[in-house]
Amino acid sequence: MTIKDLKPANVFAIFDEINHVPRPSKKEEKIRKYLLDFAAKHNIEVATDAVGNVVMRKAATPGHENAPIVALQAHMDMVCESNDKNFDFENEPIRTIVDGDWLRADGTTLGADNGIGMAAALAVFTDDSLVHGPIEALFTVDEETGLTGANNLGDGMLTASMLLNLDSEDDAEIFVGCAGGVDTTCTFKYKRSFAPTDFHYFKFDISGLLGGHSGGDIHLGRANANKLLARFLYALSLEHEVSLCQIDGGNLRNAIPRAAHAVFGVEVSKKENVRVLFNKFVADVEAEYAGLETDMKFELTSEDRPEYAVDHSTTIALIESLYCAPHGVISMSRDLPGLVETSTNLASVKMKGDDEIMITTSQRSSVESRKWDIARQVEALFRLAGAEVTHGDGYPGWAPNMDSKILHLASDAYEELYGVRPAIKAIHAGLECGLFRHKYPHLDMVSFGPTLRDVHSPSERMYIPAVERFWGQITRTLEKVANLK
């Protein structure tokens, strides 16, 4: 069985088309062209704004012209993570595999976040059997790395009074709130020196961790490769002088790091001590994550002497601050049981040029003051270590409205079709709804989607039966809005 055999056929056919179009964050030119070509092919009214967002519009089914306008909203870009370092997300298609009741990709992120939302919206626009009022479809750019599209939405792009955000990841759940977030960047300036000639050099590699979404998966206790790398280097620095030559870990601010490595040296006479320390470290970490991180891998290999190293004082400051840096859940919500209120993700460590090491962290909270509190804790720590610290603009959270009209209609639609009242929840991950509400305070919104697991990692997969229920909920909700008196 392949994706072409799955139902609803119209949704999966469009999703397959989308997955043949490269769409990394900040490089949405090809997927934008696909959308514009799609609109031209199907005679759909379409417009774009200055940052590249796309909106389509469709008239109401005859007799429902006076119904409220509903917007279907999804983002164009996808997180690009692969087990194959040579996979070219800018040119290669995503290869899908039907694995029982799940759809996954061949070693990469699937792109269901948020390709399935795009596919469902486009399917609505091409299905003339549906009953609906006036509808819009808004496709935004750069949701994953900066919320650029939602933050810079052009005037007049949205005229709807109701919005269905199609970017959630749990069947039979409707989301009415989300966390706000802010990124913090910490930069160490270092002096490059020649690597000592009387040292033995190693490469320490961590790979195979689960990773995952830094909002949706942060409460699962998964290992962070950057934290494990810092833990090993700190233990090493307590016993030996360490010459750090390379360090690299993580990639995206909203993904829990799955891999990291460092190249370092110690005095030749101490090299066997490093292997002893490595073996103890591996045994401890494997015991701590037994049954959870089943594919993690640690390697310690000898390296030829690199030409250059980071100066000693910066090496110690970097190792100690990374070791101390918070990661994970900071507090749980008292209002919604089981909801993470505040968290931070030690997302990436990168060497830039010949004299900089840049650390990126991502903070989230459903309480604005606590979002900034944890961001400033991170700032204070890295300032103490001598780094330069800056914060991004951040994005607002989305406060729940339990009296929402569209919430009740979407809930009724799901229950009528499937006999189950969907759970009403808020999500710790960021959604674009907070920015839409800021620009359009009147907008009545909910978010829902099919079941996705391990998004933002190569293990990302989508539960096939949930897609049909997702499609049914969208179409029945639109019908109910169309019939409002």
Helices and strands as residue ranges (DSSP letters): G 3-5, H 9-18, H 29-41, E 45-48, E 54-58, E 70-75, E 96-99, E 102-105, H 112-126, E 135-140, H 148-151, E 162-165, E 173-178, E 180-189, E 192-194, E 199-207, G 218-220, H 225-239, E 243-249, E 260-267, G 268-270, H 271-288, E 297-303, E 308-310, H 312-324, E 328-332, E 340-352, E 356-365, H 368-384, E 388-391, H 405-418, E 423-427, H 433-439, E 444-447, E 452-453, E 461-463, H 464-482
